[in-house]
Amino acid sequence: RPFEYRPILGPGYIRLLYLQPVSSDVTELRGFLRLHKLNEHSVYKAISYAWGEFQGFNQAIILDGKALKITDKLYAALMAYCHPDRTRVLWADAICINQADIAEKAQQVALMAEIYGRTKMVQVWL
């Protein structure tokens, strides 16, 4: 079943991805999204990755038991950044922002400087 986003509570809230551990013999990404107030202390890493030439949504991440389609490049970045033994908290625009909701997307894009500014670290995947 496809993943369905829950609404963001209002201005100043973001979603964070809790990426579950992945061992070397597993290729399925799993996690869950949680809402966080941006001005409260949250330890997370933001990832930035090269979109390149768009070739479709060929991969998936299982969020709350449901599949969200993602690009090959985002899948590769998440596989590289996941831990084998603990959950990692990340912010990735294509997952943490409901791309199909134009109003949410505009509101979240306006927060991106603050989202990146409050992160513990920005990890880049080229």
Secondary structure in CASP SS format (residue, H / E / C, confidence):
PFRMAT SS
TARGET T0000
AUTHOR 0000-0000-0000
METHOD secondary structure of the structure
MODEL  1
R C 1.00
P E 1.00
F C 1.00
E C 1.00
Y C 1.00
R C 1.00
P C 1.00
I C 1.00
L C 1.00
G C 1.00
P C 1.00
G C 1.00
Y E 1.00
I E 1.00
R E 1.00
L E 1.00
L E 1.00
Y E 1.00
L E 1.00
Q C 1.00
P C 1.00
V C 1.00
S C 1.00
S C 1.00
D C 1.00
V C 1.00
T C 1.00
E C 1.00
L E 1.00
R E 1.00
G E 1.00
F E 1.00
L E 1.00
R E 1.00
L E 1.00
H E 1.00
K E 1.00
L C 1.00
N C 1.00
E C 1.00
H C 1.00
S C 1.00
V C 1.00
Y C 1.00
K E 1.00
A E 1.00
I E 1.00
S E 1.00
Y E 1.00
A C 1.00
W C 1.00
G C 1.00
E C 1.00
F C 1.00
Q C 1.00
G C 1.00
F C 1.00
N C 1.00
Q E 1.00
A E 1.00
I E 1.00
I E 1.00
L E 1.00
D C 1.00
G C 1.00
K E 1.00
A E 1.00
L E 1.00
K E 1.00
I E 1.00
T C 1.00
D H 1.00
K H 1.00
L H 1.00
Y H 1.00
A H 1.00
A H 1.00
L H 1.00
M H 1.00
A H 1.00
Y H 1.00
C C 1.00
H C 1.00
P C 1.00
D C 1.00
R C 1.00
T C 1.00
R E 1.00
V E 1.00
L E 1.00
W E 1.00
A C 1.00
D H 1.00
A H 1.00
I H 1.00
C H 1.00
I C 1.00
N C 1.00
Q C 1.00
A C 1.00
D C 1.00
I H 1.00
A H 1.00
E H 1.00
K H 1.00
A H 1.00
Q H 1.00
Q H 1.00
V H 1.00
A C 1.00
L C 1.00
M H 1.00
A H 1.00
E H 1.00
I H 1.00
Y H 1.00
G H 1.00
R H 1.00
T C 1.00
K C 1.00
M E 1.00
V E 1.00
Q E 1.00
V E 1.00
W E 1.00
L C 1.00
END
